[in-house]
């Protein structure tokens, strides 16, 4: 893998010589292959936010098997439009798969999800007895 800056003055020759066929995965490309995920814990549930713009609800597939949550999305090749006037393509939603291990606190039967504005939000409710106990304490 090469680590030269994008402004390298002989970039075209450098790219061909050092990066070769793996140029698509150059530097940050590996991270682009997986959408970023945030996981927040609330008193009575966890919320998983998958930042996956460019998909439809029907492109997603969520599965729970034993203690494993599998989040995947795929695009049909016919849905991906090749644009001959495109000179640079950094955003190209081809699909992904993310796998998370669930802890014993999760109520697997009541997991829900919604997709709005490019963010898939998955709600993982906690089982009874695992809710977070909170109490505000007055300072005197």
C-alpha positions in Angstrom: 0.0 0.0 0.0 1.3 3.4 -0.8 1.0 6.5 1.5 2.0 9.4 -0.7 -0.1 12.5 -0.6 -2.8 13.2 -3.2 -0.9 16.3 -4.4 2.2 14.2 -5.4 3.5 15.9 -8.5 3.9 12.7 -10.5 0.7 11.2 -9.2 -0.4 9.3 -12.4 2.9 7.5 -12.7 3.1 6.9 -9.0 -0.4 5.5 -8.9 0.3 3.0 -11.7 3.7 1.9 -10.4 3.0 1.7 -6.6 -0.7 1.1 -6.2 -1.5 -0.9 -9.2 -4.9 -2.7 -9.3 -5.5 -2.0 -5.6 -5.8 1.7 -6.2 -9.6 1.6 -5.5 -8.7 0.7 -1.9 -6.0 3.3 -1.6 -5.8 5.1 1.8 -9.3 5.6 2.9 -10.9 3.2 0.4 -11.0 0.4 2.9 -13.1 2.5 5.2 -15.5 3.5 2.4 -16.3 -0.2 1.9 -18.1 -0.2 5.3 -20.6 2.4 6.3 -19.9 4.1 9.6 -22.0 3.0 12.6 -22.8 4.8 15.9 -24.1 2.8 18.9 -25.8 4.7 21.7 -27.1 3.3 25.0 -30.2 4.7 26.5 -32.0 3.8 29.7 -34.3 1.2 28.1 -32.7 0.5 24.7 -29.6 0.7 22.5 -29.8 2.5 19.2 -27.6 1.5 16.2 -27.3 4.2 13.5 -25.9 3.0 10.2 -25.0 5.9 7.8 -25.8 4.4 4.5 -27.0 6.9 2.0 -28.1 5.9 -1.5 -30.1 2.9 -0.6 -33.8 2.1 -0.4 -35.5 0.4 2.5 -35.9 -2.7 0.3 -32.1 -2.9 -0.2 -31.5 -3.7 3.5 -31.6 -7.1 5.1 -31.5 -7.5 9.0 -31.2 -10.9 10.7 -30.7 -12.1 14.2 -29.3 -15.5 14.7 -28.4 -16.6 18.2 -26.6 -13.6 19.6 -25.5 -12.2 16.2 -27.1 -9.2 14.4 -26.3 -9.1 10.7 -27.0 -5.9 8.8 -26.5 -6.0 5.1 -27.5 -4.1 2.0 -27.1 -4.8 -1.7 -27.9 -3.0 -4.9 -28.9 -4.8 -8.0 -26.5 -4.1 -10.9 -29.4 -2.7 -12.9 -30.0 -0.1 -10.1 -26.4 1.2 -10.5 -26.4 3.6 -13.4 -23.1 4.1 -15.3 -22.8 7.7 -16.3 -20.3 8.3 -19.2 -19.9 11.9 -18.2 -18.8 11.0 -14.7 -15.2 12.1 -14.2 -14.7 11.1 -10.6 -16.8 8.6 -8.6 -16.1 8.4 -4.9 -19.7 7.7 -3.8 -21.0 4.4 -5.2 -23.3 2.4 -3.0 -22.6 -1.2 -4.0 -23.5 -3.0 -0.8 -22.1 -4.0 2.6 -22.4 -6.4 5.5 -21.9 -5.6 9.2 -22.0 -8.1 12.0 -22.5 -7.3 15.7 -22.6 -9.6 18.7 -25.5 -8.9 21.0 -25.3 -9.1 24.8 -27.7 -10.8 27.1 -29.5 -7.6 27.8 -31.2 -7.4 24.4 -34.8 -8.3 23.8 -34.3 -10.0 20.4 -38.0 -10.5 19.8 -38.8 -6.7 19.7 -35.9 -5.3 17.6 -37.2 -2.7 15.2 -35.7 -0.6 12.4 -36.4 2.4 10.2 -34.6 4.1 7.3 -34.8 7.9 6.9 -32.6 10.4 5.2 -29.8 8.0 4.6 -29.6 6.6 8.1 -30.8 3.2 9.1 -31.7 3.3 12.8 -32.1 0.0 14.6 -33.6 0.0 18.1 -32.5 -2.8 20.4 -34.8 -2.8 23.4 -33.4 -4.0 26.8 -35.0 -6.9 28.6 -36.9 -6.2 31.8 -34.5 -5.8 34.7 -31.6 -4.5 32.6 -32.9 -1.0 32.3 -30.5 1.7 33.5 -31.4 3.1 36.9 -31.0 6.8 37.1 -31.8 9.3 39.8 -31.0 13.0 39.9 -29.5 14.0 43.2 -30.1 17.5 44.5 -27.1 19.4 45.7 -27.7 21.3 48.9 
